[in-house]
Amino acid sequence: MAKLTTQLLACIFFVVLVVLHSCPATAQEVEDESEFDYSETSGRGPARWGEIHPEWAACSNGTMQSPIDMSNERVEIVSHLGRLKRSYNPSNATLRNRGHDMMLRWEGGAGTIEINGTEYVLQQCHWHSPSEHTINGRKYALEVHMVHESADGQVAVVGIMYKIGRPDSFLLSLSDHLATVTDITEGERVVGVIDPRHIKIGSRKYYRYIGSLTVPPCHENVVWSIVRKVRTVTREQVRLLRVAVHDDSDTNARPPQPINNRSIQLFRPDDKEKN
């Protein structure tokens, strides 16, 4: 009987381990700015995130963390991934200053993106400055993350980077709202119907790799698609987004993380593709 009990407990333990290690990332990023920041000297900066709470341990010991640098020698050029299949639609949205970033959240989602046969619903987007991902070591002025979640809780993020230049039309449409949400005590501001199709991509080429959320709890198994084309934004538009950051680092970009032999692919359509 004792032997049977021991075997049963061992089986239960194995099942628990499997469940824990197979849990997908979720789109639930931490939203309390007092918990962490981006300063190197505060004790709550990126190098210490994994020590603040046990459930944030992946920030320190994860093996598939984001962001990363996408250098030419690491990237495999492929044509089989297919175009990003976006089926977005206008939806009511709210704007919130989360202290560490500005977040635009669509109520009930704003359409879907399809990746490898799985549909992910667009939940929210937020901005980091400077960019978190880099290309051949180069940072850009801004990066937007469009966060999607599937029915079973898997996360897919589309990232777009910006350099200083002409104004971005989507941010231009939000300027008045951004100017009024300069403090986290103001809560969420209803901004009405927002069409995510106005977030321009402008290129069929994109990088694809498996990573993590770039803020605590740094959950892994996030499917990243980083658009290859770098778009433009003005300094004033970046400034409006930066007012959310309440520390001395003047940034809300997590430093690049180790690649750890992960596959990084660059989708480039072949000449025969017509869709």
MARVEXGU-653162 format. One line per 8 residues: number of its first residue (from 1); for each residue x, y, z of N, C-alpha, C. Coordinates in Angstrom, 2 decimals. Layout:
! residues N
NUM> X/Y/Z/X/Y/Z/X/Y/Z ~ ...;
This chain:
! residues 275
1> 0.83/-1.21/0.00/0.00/0.00/0.00/0.87/1.26/0.00 ~ 1.92/1.24/0.83/2.82/2.38/0.91/3.48/2.63/-0.44 ~ 3.86/1.49/-1.11/4.52/1.61/-2.42/3.56/2.23/-3.43 ~ 2.27/1.82/-3.37/1.27/2.36/-4.29/1.06/3.85/-4.06 ~ 1.04/4.23/-2.77/0.87/5.65/-2.43/2.03/6.48/-2.96 ~ 3.25/5.94/-2.80/4.44/6.64/-3.28/4.39/6.82/-4.79 ~ 3.98/5.77/-5.49/3.89/5.86/-6.96/2.83/6.87/-7.38 ~ 1.72/6.91/-6.64/0.65/7.85/-6.96/1.11/9.29/-6.77;
9> 1.83/9.53/-5.66/2.34/10.87/-5.39/3.35/11.29/-6.45 ~ 4.17/10.33/-6.88/5.16/10.63/-7.92/4.48/11.01/-9.23 ~ 3.40/10.30/-9.55/2.65/10.61/-10.78/2.02/11.99/-10.71 ~ 1.44/12.31/-9.54/0.82/13.64/-9.37/1.87/14.73/-9.51 ~ 3.05/14.51/-8.90/4.13/15.49/-8.97/4.55/15.71/-10.42 ~ 4.64/14.62/-11.19/5.05/14.72/-12.59/4.02/15.52/-13.39 ~ 2.74/15.25/-13.15/1.68/15.96/-13.87/1.73/17.45/-13.55 ~ 1.95/17.78/-12.28/2.04/19.19/-11.88/3.19/19.89/-12.60;
17> 4.33/19.20/-12.68/5.49/19.78/-13.37/5.18/20.03/-14.83 ~ 4.53/19.07/-15.47/4.19/19.23/-16.89/3.28/20.42/-17.09 ~ 2.27/20.55/-16.23/1.33/21.65/-16.34/2.03/22.99/-16.17 ~ 2.91/23.07/-15.15/3.60/24.33/-14.89/4.48/24.74/-16.05 ~ 5.18/23.79/-16.64/6.12/24.11/-17.71/5.44/24.30/-19.05 ~ 4.18/23.91/-19.16/3.48/24.06/-20.43/2.55/25.25/-20.44 ~ 2.49/25.99/-19.32/1.58/27.13/-19.26/2.05/28.20/-20.23 ~ 1.15/28.70/-21.08/1.54/29.74/-22.02/1.68/31.07/-21.32;
25> 2.33/32.01/-22.00/2.35/33.37/-21.47/0.94/33.92/-21.52 ~ 0.67/34.88/-20.66/-0.60/35.58/-20.73/-0.30/37.05/-20.94 ~ -1.31/37.79/-21.39/-1.12/39.20/-21.70/-1.15/40.08/-20.46 ~ -1.21/39.47/-19.26/-1.32/40.24/-18.05/0.03/40.77/-17.59 ~ 0.39/41.93/-18.07/1.60/42.59/-17.61/1.31/43.29/-16.29 ~ 2.32/43.46/-15.48/2.15/44.17/-14.22/1.85/45.63/-14.52 ~ 0.87/46.19/-13.82/0.47/47.57/-14.12/0.71/48.53/-12.96 ~ 1.35/48.08/-11.88/1.63/48.95/-10.75/3.05/49.48/-10.89;
33> 3.19/50.77/-11.20/4.51/51.33/-11.45/5.41/51.34/-10.22 ~ 4.82/51.30/-9.03/5.63/51.37/-7.82/6.45/50.10/-7.61 ~ 6.10/49.03/-8.32/6.77/47.75/-8.13/8.14/47.70/-8.82 ~ 8.30/48.41/-9.94/9.55/48.31/-10.69/9.78/49.59/-11.47 ~ 11.02/49.77/-11.93/11.33/50.92/-12.79/12.45/50.54/-13.75 ~ 13.04/51.52/-14.40/14.08/51.28/-15.41/15.42/51.88/-15.01 ~ 15.54/52.30/-13.75/16.78/52.89/-13.28/17.81/51.81/-12.94 ~ 19.07/52.08/-13.23/20.14/51.13/-12.92/20.55/51.20/-11.45;
41> 20.14/52.25/-10.75/20.61/52.45/-9.38/19.52/52.37/-8.31 ~ 18.28/52.18/-8.70/17.18/52.23/-7.73/16.99/50.94/-6.95 ~ 17.55/49.83/-7.47/17.30/48.53/-6.86/16.04/47.88/-7.37 ~ 15.29/48.60/-8.24/14.07/48.05/-8.82/14.15/48.04/-10.35 ~ 15.38/48.22/-10.88/15.58/48.28/-12.31/15.60/46.91/-12.95 ~ 15.75/46.85/-14.28/15.67/45.58/-15.02/16.58/44.47/-14.50 ~ 17.76/44.80/-14.01/18.68/43.78/-13.52/18.17/43.11/-12.24 ~ 17.20/43.76/-11.55/16.71/43.23/-10.27/15.26/42.77/-10.32;
49> 14.60/42.88/-11.48/13.18/42.54/-11.54/12.91/41.13/-11.04 ~ 13.76/40.19/-11.38/13.54/38.80/-11.01/13.65/38.53/-9.52 ~ 14.17/39.50/-8.77/14.34/39.33/-7.31/13.21/39.96/-6.52 ~ 12.35/40.75/-7.17/11.34/41.51/-6.45/10.20/40.62/-5.96 ~ 9.73/39.71/-6.81/8.67/38.77/-6.46/9.03/37.40/-7.00 ~ 8.69/36.33/-6.29/8.98/34.98/-6.80/8.36/34.73/-8.17 ~ 7.16/35.27/-8.40/6.49/35.03/-9.68/7.13/35.82/-10.82 ~ 8.11/36.67/-10.50/8.85/37.40/-11.53/10.21/36.76/-11.81;
57> 10.43/35.57/-11.33/11.75/34.94/-11.42/12.25/34.81/-12.86 ~ 11.32/34.64/-13.81/11.72/34.48/-15.21/12.49/35.69/-15.72 ~ 12.27/36.87/-15.11/13.00/38.06/-15.53/14.50/37.88/-15.35 ~ 14.89/37.02/-14.39/16.31/36.77/-14.12/16.81/35.45/-14.69 ~ 15.99/34.39/-14.56/16.49/33.06/-14.94/15.83/32.48/-16.19 ~ 14.98/33.26/-16.86/14.37/32.78/-18.10/15.40/32.60/-19.20 ~ 15.13/31.67/-20.10/16.07/31.40/-21.20/15.56/31.90/-22.55 ~ 14.34/32.46/-22.57/13.76/32.98/-23.81/13.22/34.39/-23.57;
65> 14.09/35.26/-23.09/13.66/36.59/-22.71/13.75/37.58/-23.87 ~ 12.93/38.62/-23.77/12.89/39.70/-24.76/13.16/41.03/-24.04 ~ 13.68/42.01/-24.79/13.93/42.07/-26.23/15.28/41.44/-26.59 ~ 15.56/41.38/-27.89/16.84/40.86/-28.36/17.36/41.75/-29.49 ~ 18.62/41.53/-29.85/19.19/42.19/-31.01/19.09/41.25/-32.20 ~ 18.64/41.78/-33.31/18.48/40.97/-34.52/19.60/41.36/-35.49 ~ 20.74/40.73/-35.31/21.89/41.04/-36.16/21.88/40.12/-37.38 ~ 22.47/40.59/-38.44/22.43/39.87/-39.72/22.97/38.44/-39.61;
73> 24.03/38.25/-38.83/24.64/36.93/-38.78/23.79/35.91/-38.05 ~ 22.81/36.37/-37.25/21.95/35.44/-36.51/20.67/35.10/-37.28 ~ 20.32/35.90/-38.25/19.00/35.81/-38.87/18.99/34.85/-40.05 ~ 17.97/33.99/-40.09/17.75/33.09/-41.21/16.63/33.66/-42.07 ~ 16.92/33.94/-43.34/15.91/34.48/-44.24/15.04/33.35/-44.77 ~ 13.72/33.49/-44.61/12.78/32.43/-45.02/11.62/33.06/-45.79 ~ 10.90/32.21/-46.53/9.72/32.69/-47.26/8.47/31.88/-46.92 ~ 8.59/30.92/-46.01/7.46/30.02/-45.73/6.54/30.52/-44.63;
81> 6.92/31.54/-43.87/6.09/31.99/-42.76/4.79/32.63/-43.23 ~ 4.81/33.26/-44.38/3.61/33.91/-44.89/3.43/35.31/-44.32 ~ 2.61/36.10/-44.99/2.36/37.46/-44.56/1.60/37.47/-43.23 ~ 1.74/38.58/-42.50/0.97/38.76/-41.28/-0.50/38.93/-41.66 ~ -1.33/37.99/-41.23/-2.74/38.01/-41.59/-3.52/38.78/-40.53 ~ -3.63/40.09/-40.76/-4.32/40.95/-39.81/-5.76/41.20/-40.25 ~ -6.69/40.99/-39.33/-8.11/41.27/-39.59/-8.62/42.15/-38.46 ~ -8.13/43.39/-38.44/-8.48/44.30/-37.36/-9.77/45.05/-37.68;
89> -10.39/45.60/-36.65/-11.59/46.41/-36.83/-11.66/47.48/-35.75 ~ -12.32/48.59/-36.03/-12.44/49.68/-35.03/-13.18/49.20/-33.79 ~ -12.77/49.73/-32.65/-13.42/49.35/-31.40/-13.22/50.46/-30.37 ~ -14.12/50.52/-29.41/-13.96/51.51/-28.33/-12.69/51.24/-27.56 ~ -12.02/52.31/-27.19/-10.72/52.16/-26.52/-10.58/53.14/-25.37 ~ -9.68/52.79/-24.46/-9.33/53.68/-23.35/-7.82/53.86/-23.34 ~ -7.37/55.01/-22.87/-5.94/55.32/-22.77/-5.59/55.40/-21.30 ~ -4.50/54.73/-20.93/-4.10/54.72/-19.52/-2.62/54.98/-19.38;
97> -2.28/55.85/-18.44/-0.89/56.05/-18.05/-0.58/55.02/-16.97 ~ 0.25/54.01/-17.31/0.56/52.96/-16.34/1.80/53.29/-15.52 ~ 2.30/54.50/-15.65/3.49/54.87/-14.89/4.77/54.48/-15.60 ~ 4.80/53.25/-16.16/5.98/52.84/-16.91/5.76/52.95/-18.41 ~ 4.52/53.17/-18.84/4.23/53.39/-20.26/2.82/53.90/-20.44 ~ 2.52/54.32/-21.67/1.16/54.66/-22.06/0.55/53.45/-22.75 ~ -0.66/53.08/-22.36/-1.31/51.90/-22.94/-2.68/52.28/-23.49 ~ -2.92/51.85/-24.73/-4.22/51.99/-25.36/-4.87/50.60/-25.37;
105> -6.00/50.48/-24.68/-6.67/49.18/-24.56/-8.01/49.20/-25.29 ~ -8.21/48.18/-26.14/-9.49/48.07/-26.85/-10.46/47.22/-26.04 ~ -11.66/47.72/-25.86/-12.67/47.00/-25.08/-13.20/45.82/-25.89 ~ -12.99/44.63/-25.38/-13.46/43.43/-26.07/-12.62/43.03/-27.26 ~ -11.47/43.67/-27.43/-10.59/43.34/-28.55/-10.93/44.15/-29.79 ~ -10.00/44.14/-30.75/-10.18/44.93/-31.97/-9.79/44.13/-33.19 ~ -10.31/42.91/-33.27/-9.98/42.05/-34.40/-8.84/41.11/-34.08 ~ -8.34/40.44/-35.10/-7.40/39.34/-34.85/-6.21/39.38/-35.80;
113> -5.21/38.61/-35.42/-4.09/38.27/-36.29/-3.96/36.76/-36.27 ~ -3.64/36.17/-37.42/-3.51/34.72/-37.48/-2.05/34.33/-37.67 ~ -1.57/33.45/-36.80/-0.19/32.97/-36.87/-0.21/31.45/-36.73 ~ 0.33/30.76/-37.71/0.39/29.29/-37.68/-0.96/28.65/-37.40 ~ -2.00/29.22/-37.96/-3.33/28.66/-37.81/-4.05/29.05/-36.53 ~ -3.41/29.82/-35.66/-4.03/30.26/-34.41/-4.43/31.72/-34.52 ~ -5.64/32.05/-34.07/-6.10/33.42/-34.07/-5.81/34.07/-32.71 ~ -5.24/35.24/-32.76/-4.94/36.01/-31.56/-5.71/37.33/-31.64;
121> -6.42/37.67/-30.56/-7.23/38.89/-30.53/-6.37/40.07/-30.06 ~ -6.43/41.18/-30.79/-5.70/42.39/-30.40/-6.33/42.98/-29.15 ~ -5.57/43.05/-28.07/-6.07/43.55/-26.79/-5.66/44.99/-26.51 ~ -4.39/45.29/-26.74/-3.87/46.60/-26.38/-2.58/46.88/-27.13 ~ -2.17/48.14/-27.11/-0.83/48.49/-27.57/-0.23/49.49/-26.59 ~ 1.10/49.51/-26.55/1.81/50.45/-25.68/3.16/50.76/-26.31 ~ 3.83/51.79/-25.78/5.03/52.29/-26.44/6.24/52.30/-25.50 ~ 7.41/52.02/-26.08/8.68/52.08/-25.36/9.63/53.03/-26.08;
129> 10.34/53.85/-25.30/11.33/54.72/-25.91/12.61/54.73/-25.06 ~ 13.79/54.54/-25.68/13.94/54.21/-27.10/13.42/52.80/-27.37 ~ 13.66/52.30/-28.58/13.17/50.96/-28.91/13.81/49.92/-28.01 ~ 13.09/48.85/-27.75/13.64/47.75/-26.95/14.42/46.78/-27.84 ~ 13.84/46.39/-28.95/14.57/45.55/-29.90/15.56/46.42/-30.68 ~ 16.62/45.80/-31.11/17.62/46.50/-31.90/17.92/45.68/-33.16 ~ 18.40/46.37/-34.19/18.81/45.71/-35.44/20.28/46.00/-35.65 ~ 21.09/44.95/-35.63/22.55/45.10/-35.72/23.07/46.08/-34.67;
137> 22.49/45.99/-33.48/22.94/46.81/-32.36/22.38/48.22/-32.33 ~ 21.62/48.61/-33.31/21.10/49.97/-33.38/19.75/50.10/-32.71 ~ 19.65/51.07/-31.79/18.38/51.40/-31.18/17.70/52.49/-31.99 ~ 16.37/52.50/-31.92/15.61/53.53/-32.60/14.84/54.36/-31.56 ~ 14.19/55.42/-32.01/13.59/56.37/-31.07/12.41/55.81/-30.30 ~ 11.68/54.88/-30.91/10.41/54.43/-30.32/10.07/53.05/-30.83 ~ 9.29/52.32/-30.03/8.79/51.01/-30.45/7.39/50.82/-29.88 ~ 6.45/50.42/-30.73/5.10/50.11/-30.27/4.95/48.60/-30.23;
145> 4.27/48.11/-29.19/3.96/46.69/-29.06/2.45/46.52/-29.14 ~ 2.01/45.75/-30.13/0.59/45.42/-30.28/0.40/44.03/-29.69 ~ -0.27/43.94/-28.56/-0.36/42.71/-27.78/-1.66/41.97/-28.10 ~ -1.51/40.72/-28.50/-2.64/39.87/-28.88/-2.68/38.65/-27.97 ~ -3.88/38.10/-27.77/-4.03/36.90/-26.95/-5.02/35.94/-27.60 ~ -4.66/34.65/-27.61/-5.53/33.63/-28.18/-6.55/33.16/-27.15 ~ -7.49/32.34/-27.60/-8.55/31.85/-26.70/-7.99/31.04/-25.55 ~ -6.83/30.37/-25.77/-6.25/29.56/-24.69/-5.12/30.28/-23.97;
153> -5.04/31.60/-24.12/-4.11/32.38/-23.32/-2.72/32.55/-23.88 ~ -2.48/32.12/-25.10/-1.16/32.34/-25.70/-1.05/33.79/-26.16 ~ 0.18/34.31/-26.16/0.40/35.72/-26.48/1.23/35.86/-27.74 ~ 0.83/36.80/-28.59/1.61/37.17/-29.78/1.71/38.69/-29.81 ~ 2.91/39.19/-30.03/3.14/40.63/-30.06/3.72/41.04/-31.40 ~ 3.15/42.08/-31.98/3.71/42.69/-33.19/4.42/43.97/-32.76 ~ 5.69/44.09/-33.10/6.47/45.26/-32.75/6.82/46.08/-33.98 ~ 6.74/47.40/-33.86/7.10/48.31/-34.94/8.03/49.37/-34.36;
161> 9.14/49.62/-35.03/10.11/50.60/-34.55/10.05/51.88/-35.38 ~ 10.45/53.00/-34.75/10.36/54.32/-35.36/11.66/55.09/-35.16 ~ 12.04/55.86/-36.18/13.15/56.79/-36.07/12.59/58.21/-36.15 ~ 13.39/59.20/-35.76/12.93/60.58/-35.79/12.80/61.05/-37.23 ~ 11.66/61.68/-37.52/11.39/62.15/-38.88/10.01/62.75/-38.96 ~ 9.27/62.38/-39.98/7.92/62.89/-40.17/6.98/62.34/-39.08 ~ 5.90/63.09/-38.77/5.00/62.63/-37.72/4.31/61.32/-38.08 ~ 4.03/60.53/-37.05/3.26/59.30/-37.22/1.78/59.66/-37.14;
169> 1.01/59.27/-38.16/-0.38/59.69/-38.25/-1.25/59.11/-37.13 ~ -0.95/57.88/-36.69/-1.76/57.28/-35.63/-1.54/58.03/-34.32 ~ -0.30/58.33/-33.97/-0.03/59.10/-32.75/-0.59/60.51/-32.86 ~ -0.59/61.05/-34.07/-1.14/62.39/-34.28/-2.61/62.42/-33.89 ~ -3.33/61.33/-34.19/-4.76/61.26/-33.86/-5.00/61.13/-32.36 ~ -3.96/60.74/-31.61/-4.09/60.58/-30.16/-3.48/61.73/-29.37 ~ -2.92/62.72/-30.05/-2.14/63.77/-29.39/-2.90/64.46/-28.27 ~ -4.14/64.89/-28.52/-4.91/65.61/-27.50/-5.14/64.73/-26.28;
177> -5.42/63.45/-26.50/-5.65/62.54/-25.38/-4.36/62.30/-24.59 ~ -3.24/62.10/-25.30/-1.96/61.87/-24.63/-1.58/63.06/-23.75 ~ -1.88/64.25/-24.22/-1.50/65.46/-23.48/-2.27/65.60/-22.17 ~ -3.42/64.92/-22.05/-4.23/65.05/-20.84/-4.01/63.91/-19.85 ~ -3.38/62.83/-20.28/-3.16/61.69/-19.39/-1.69/61.67/-18.98 ~ -1.32/62.63/-18.17/0.10/62.76/-17.79/0.38/62.26/-16.38 ~ -0.61/61.70/-15.73/-0.41/61.22/-14.37/-1.21/59.94/-14.16 ~ -0.63/58.99/-13.44/-1.31/57.70/-13.25/-2.55/57.83/-12.37;
185> -2.68/58.90/-11.61/-3.85/59.06/-10.74/-5.10/59.39/-11.53 ~ -4.95/59.72/-12.81/-6.11/60.09/-13.61/-6.86/58.88/-14.13 ~ -6.32/57.69/-13.92/-6.99/56.48/-14.35/-7.06/56.36/-15.86 ~ -8.04/55.59/-16.35/-8.19/55.39/-17.78/-9.06/56.50/-18.38 ~ -8.67/56.94/-19.56/-9.44/57.97/-20.25/-10.11/57.34/-21.46 ~ -11.41/57.49/-21.56/-12.14/56.98/-22.71/-11.81/57.84/-23.92 ~ -11.35/57.21/-25.00/-10.96/57.97/-26.19/-11.86/57.67/-27.38 ~ -12.87/56.84/-27.19/-13.82/56.56/-28.25/-13.36/55.45/-29.17;
193> -13.91/55.40/-30.37/-13.61/54.33/-31.31/-12.24/54.60/-31.96 ~ -11.36/53.63/-31.87/-10.02/53.72/-32.45/-9.82/52.56/-33.41 ~ -9.34/52.87/-34.61/-9.13/51.85/-35.63/-7.66/51.42/-35.65 ~ -7.35/50.20/-35.22/-5.94/49.76/-35.20/-5.33/49.61/-36.59 ~ -6.18/49.61/-37.62/-5.65/49.53/-38.99/-4.88/50.79/-39.35 ~ -5.05/51.85/-38.55/-4.31/53.09/-38.79/-2.89/53.03/-38.23 ~ -2.57/51.97/-37.51/-1.17/51.75/-37.12/-0.48/51.13/-38.32 ~ 0.28/51.94/-39.03/0.84/51.51/-40.30/2.03/50.57/-40.12;
201> 2.09/49.57/-40.98/3.23/48.66/-41.01/4.13/48.98/-42.21 ~ 3.56/48.98/-43.39/4.29/49.44/-44.57/5.28/48.47/-45.17 ~ 5.33/47.24/-44.68/6.26/46.26/-45.22/5.74/44.86/-44.94 ~ 5.98/43.95/-45.86/5.61/42.56/-45.64/6.69/41.80/-44.89 ~ 7.90/42.39/-44.80/9.01/41.71/-44.14/8.91/41.86/-42.62 ~ 9.19/40.79/-41.91/9.19/40.86/-40.45/10.10/39.78/-39.87 ~ 10.62/40.06/-38.68/11.40/39.08/-37.93/10.45/38.25/-37.07 ~ 10.78/36.99/-36.86/9.96/36.11/-36.03/10.86/35.33/-35.08;
209> 10.53/35.35/-33.80/11.24/34.54/-32.81/10.33/34.33/-31.61 ~ 10.70/33.42/-30.73/9.94/33.14/-29.51/10.66/33.81/-28.34 ~ 9.92/34.63/-27.60/10.53/35.38/-26.51/9.62/35.48/-25.31 ~ 9.56/36.69/-24.73/8.82/36.89/-23.48/8.17/38.27/-23.47 ~ 7.36/38.51/-22.44/6.93/39.87/-22.16/8.18/40.65/-21.76 ~ 8.23/41.95/-22.08/9.43/42.73/-21.76/9.29/43.50/-20.46 ~ 8.19/43.29/-19.74/8.02/43.84/-18.39/7.62/42.69/-17.48 ~ 7.79/42.85/-16.16/7.38/41.78/-15.25/5.93/41.40/-15.49;
217> 5.62/40.10/-15.38/6.44/39.00/-14.86/7.34/38.31/-15.88 ~ 7.53/38.90/-17.06/8.47/38.36/-18.07/8.11/36.95/-18.53 ~ 6.83/36.63/-18.57/6.40/35.30/-19.02/6.93/35.01/-20.42 ~ 7.31/33.74/-20.64/7.91/33.34/-21.90/6.90/32.68/-22.84 ~ 7.40/32.16/-23.96/6.59/31.55/-25.02/5.70/32.57/-25.73 ~ 6.18/33.80/-25.80/5.50/34.84/-26.56/5.99/34.79/-28.01 ~ 5.06/34.79/-28.96/5.42/34.79/-30.38/5.61/36.24/-30.83 ~ 6.85/36.59/-31.16/7.17/37.95/-31.58/7.26/38.06/-33.09;
225> 6.68/39.13/-33.63/6.81/39.50/-35.04/7.23/40.97/-35.07 ~ 8.48/41.22/-35.45/9.01/42.58/-35.48/9.08/43.05/-36.93 ~ 8.33/44.08/-37.26/8.28/44.58/-38.63/9.66/45.12/-39.03 ~ 10.12/44.71/-40.21/11.46/45.11/-40.66/11.55/46.59/-41.00 ~ 10.51/47.15/-41.57/10.54/48.56/-41.96/10.50/49.46/-40.72 ~ 11.42/50.39/-40.64/11.45/51.35/-39.54/10.69/52.60/-39.99 ~ 9.65/52.94/-39.27/8.81/54.08/-39.63/9.32/55.35/-38.95 ~ 8.60/56.46/-39.06/9.07/57.72/-38.50/8.09/58.30/-37.49;
233> 8.64/59.12/-36.61/7.88/59.77/-35.55/8.62/61.07/-35.21 ~ 7.92/62.06/-34.68/8.59/63.31/-34.32/9.09/63.26/-32.86 ~ 10.03/64.14/-32.55/10.53/64.22/-31.17/9.41/64.58/-30.19 ~ 8.50/65.45/-30.63/7.39/65.85/-29.76/6.47/64.68/-29.47 ~ 6.24/63.81/-30.45/5.40/62.63/-30.22/6.06/61.68/-29.23 ~ 7.38/61.52/-29.32/8.10/60.69/-28.35/8.01/61.32/-26.97 ~ 8.13/62.64/-26.91/8.09/63.34/-25.62/6.75/63.12/-24.93 ~ 5.66/63.19/-25.70/4.33/62.99/-25.11/4.20/61.61/-24.50;
241> 4.82/60.62/-25.12/4.74/59.26/-24.59/5.66/59.06/-23.39 ~ 6.75/59.82/-23.33/7.73/59.64/-22.26/7.29/60.21/-20.93 ~ 6.27/61.07/-20.92/5.85/61.64/-19.65/5.34/60.57/-18.69 ~ 5.09/59.38/-19.21/4.60/58.29/-18.35/5.68/57.76/-17.44 ~ 6.95/57.96/-17.80/8.04/57.34/-17.05/8.43/58.23/-15.88 ~ 8.25/57.71/-14.66/8.46/58.53/-13.46/9.74/58.15/-12.72 ~ 10.85/58.03/-13.43/12.11/57.83/-12.74/13.19/58.62/-13.47 ~ 14.42/58.53/-12.98/15.50/59.35/-13.53/16.16/58.76/-14.76;
249> 15.71/57.58/-15.19/16.39/56.92/-16.30/15.98/57.49/-17.66 ~ 14.85/58.22/-17.70/14.38/58.82/-18.95/14.20/57.77/-20.04 ~ 13.79/56.60/-19.67/13.59/55.51/-20.63/12.60/54.53/-20.05 ~ 11.95/53.77/-20.89/11.18/52.62/-20.42/11.45/51.44/-21.33 ~ 12.73/51.29/-21.69/13.17/50.21/-22.56/14.04/49.23/-21.78 ~ 13.62/47.97/-21.75/14.44/46.93/-21.13/15.65/46.65/-22.02 ~ 16.84/46.46/-21.44/18.02/46.16/-22.24/17.88/44.84/-23.00 ~ 18.61/44.67/-24.12/18.58/43.41/-24.86/18.98/42.24/-23.99;
257> 18.35/41.08/-24.23/18.56/39.87/-23.45/19.35/38.85/-24.26 ~ 19.96/37.85/-23.59/20.72/36.83/-24.31/19.87/36.06/-25.31 ~ 20.46/35.74/-26.46/19.75/34.98/-27.49/19.57/33.52/-27.07 ~ 20.62/32.93/-26.47/20.58/31.53/-26.04/20.23/30.57/-27.18 ~ 20.87/30.77/-28.31/20.74/29.86/-29.47/19.32/29.77/-30.04 ~ 18.52/30.79/-29.78/17.17/30.78/-30.35/17.22/31.04/-31.85 ~ 16.21/30.53/-32.53/16.07/30.77/-33.96/15.45/32.15/-34.19 ~ 16.07/32.94/-35.06/15.51/34.23/-35.46/15.35/34.19/-36.97;
265> 14.13/34.35/-37.43/13.85/34.28/-38.86/13.40/35.63/-39.38 ~ 13.75/35.90/-40.62/13.27/37.10/-41.31/12.44/36.65/-42.50 ~ 11.14/36.94/-42.41/10.27/36.57/-43.52/10.45/37.55/-44.67 ~ 10.79/37.02/-45.82/10.90/37.82/-47.03/10.17/37.09/-48.14 ~ 9.07/37.68/-48.67/8.29/36.99/-49.71/9.15/36.67/-50.92 ~ 8.94/35.50/-51.50/9.66/35.20/-52.73/8.97/35.89/-53.90 ~ 9.64/35.91/-55.03/9.15/36.66/-56.19/7.82/36.14/-56.72 ~ 7.47/34.88/-56.38/6.26/34.27/-56.91/5.03/34.59/-56.08;
273> 5.26/35.15/-54.86/4.11/35.40/-54.00/3.32/36.58/-54.54 ~ 2.02/36.39/-54.67/1.18/37.45/-55.23/0.16/37.98/-54.22 ~ 0.06/37.31/-53.06/-0.93/37.73/-52.08/-0.33/38.64/-51.04;
